[in-house]
């Protein structure tokens, strides 16, 4: 299994898809990287030569911010928003959608599938003891 940027990429998939297992690299960036490195996008990750893997690893680590550095940068950005009291920072703190989505419905993934529904609104009568 080739290891790039501390991530084991799957070798049974095409290299253009395998690179997307690295945090910070999507499909379009993967295609761009392979185009600059002149590696065929339809090639499987297991078919790469050790030289190609090393060149790819060196190029990605020197050119792009990925994995731990990128996660740290995102955390710093969110923390800055929280510290200055920005609206987006407050939404992050409350665990609500940040980018203007509606919250009356369709925000279960952000809130962790919390289902807050009312019953009929009428409590059953108390039992006499």
C-alpha positions as CSV (number, residue, x, y, z in Angstrom):
1,X,0.0,0.0,0.0
2,X,1.6,3.3,-1.0
3,X,1.9,5.8,1.8
4,X,1.6,9.5,1.0
5,X,1.5,12.2,3.6
6,X,1.0,9.7,6.4
7,X,-2.0,8.1,4.8
8,X,-2.2,4.6,3.3
9,X,-3.9,5.1,0.0
10,X,-5.8,2.0,-1.4
11,X,-3.9,0.3,-4.2
12,X,-6.9,-1.5,-5.8
13,X,-8.3,1.9,-7.0
14,X,-7.2,4.3,-9.7
15,X,-4.6,6.8,-8.5
16,X,-6.9,9.7,-9.2
17,X,-9.4,8.3,-6.6
18,X,-6.8,7.0,-4.2
19,X,-5.3,10.5,-3.7
20,X,-8.7,11.8,-2.5
21,X,-8.2,9.7,0.7
22,X,-5.7,12.4,1.8
23,X,-7.4,15.2,3.7
24,X,-7.3,18.4,1.6
25,X,-7.2,16.7,-1.8
26,X,-10.3,16.3,-3.8
27,X,-10.9,14.8,-7.3
28,X,-10.1,18.0,-9.2
29,X,-6.9,18.7,-7.3
30,X,-5.9,15.1,-7.7
31,X,-6.4,15.3,-11.5
32,X,-4.4,18.6,-11.5
33,X,-1.5,17.0,-9.5
34,X,-1.3,14.0,-11.7
35,X,-1.4,16.2,-14.8
36,X,1.6,18.2,-13.5
37,X,3.4,15.0,-12.6
38,X,2.6,13.5,-16.0
39,X,1.1,10.3,-14.4
40,X,-1.8,8.6,-16.2
41,X,-5.1,9.1,-14.3
42,X,-6.4,5.7,-15.2
43,X,-3.4,3.9,-13.7
44,X,-4.0,1.9,-10.5
45,X,-2.2,2.9,-7.4
46,X,-0.5,-0.5,-7.2
47,X,1.0,0.0,-10.7
48,X,3.0,3.1,-9.7
49,X,6.7,2.7,-9.6
50,X,8.5,3.5,-6.3
51,X,10.1,6.5,-8.1
52,X,6.6,7.8,-9.1
53,X,5.3,7.4,-5.5
54,X,8.3,9.3,-4.0
55,X,8.0,12.1,-6.6
56,X,4.3,12.3,-6.0
57,X,4.8,12.4,-2.2
58,X,7.5,15.1,-2.4
59,X,5.5,17.2,-4.7
60,X,2.3,17.0,-2.7
61,X,4.0,17.7,0.7
62,X,6.0,20.7,-0.7
63,X,3.2,22.3,-2.7
64,X,0.0,21.8,-0.8
65,X,-1.2,22.2,2.8
66,X,-2.7,18.8,3.7
67,X,-3.6,16.5,6.6
68,X,-2.4,17.8,10.0
69,X,-1.4,21.3,8.8
70,X,-4.7,21.9,7.1
71,X,-6.8,20.5,10.0
72,X,-4.8,22.8,12.3
73,X,-5.4,25.8,10.0
74,X,-9.1,25.1,10.0
75,X,-9.2,24.8,13.8
76,X,-7.4,28.1,14.1
77,X,-9.8,29.8,11.8
78,X,-12.9,28.6,13.7
79,X,-11.3,29.5,17.0
80,X,-10.6,33.0,15.7
81,X,-14.2,33.4,14.7
82,X,-15.3,32.2,18.2
83,X,-12.9,34.6,20.0
84,X,-14.0,37.7,18.1
85,X,-17.7,36.8,18.6
86,X,-18.5,36.7,15.0
87,X,-21.9,35.3,13.9
88,X,-20.3,32.3,12.3
89,X,-18.3,31.7,15.5
90,X,-21.4,31.7,17.6
91,X,-23.1,29.2,15.2
92,X,-20.0,27.0,15.6
93,X,-20.3,27.2,19.4
94,X,-24.0,26.3,19.4
95,X,-23.5,23.5,17.0
96,X,-25.9,24.9,14.4
97,X,-25.5,25.3,10.6
98,X,-22.9,28.1,9.8
99,X,-23.5,28.8,6.2
100,X,-27.1,30.2,6.2
101,X,-29.1,27.0,5.9
102,X,-32.6,26.9,7.3
103,X,-33.0,25.4,10.8
104,X,-36.7,24.8,11.0
105,X,-36.1,21.5,9.1
106,X,-33.2,19.8,7.5
107,X,-30.4,20.4,10.0
108,X,-30.3,17.0,11.7
109,X,-26.8,16.2,10.6
110,X,-25.3,19.3,12.2
111,X,-27.3,18.9,15.5
112,X,-26.6,15.2,15.7
113,X,-30.1,13.9,14.7
114,X,-31.8,15.5,17.7
115,X,-35.5,15.0,17.3
116,X,-37.5,17.6,19.1
117,X,-41.2,17.1,18.5
118,X,-44.2,17.8,20.6
119,X,-46.8,15.2,21.4
120,X,-50.5,16.1,21.3
121,X,-49.7,18.9,23.7
122,X,-52.1,17.5,26.3
123,X,-50.8,15.8,29.5
124,X,-52.7,12.8,30.8
125,X,-54.8,13.4,33.9
126,X,-53.1,12.8,37.2
127,X,-54.0,9.6,38.9
128,X,-55.8,10.0,42.3
129,X,-54.0,8.2,45.1
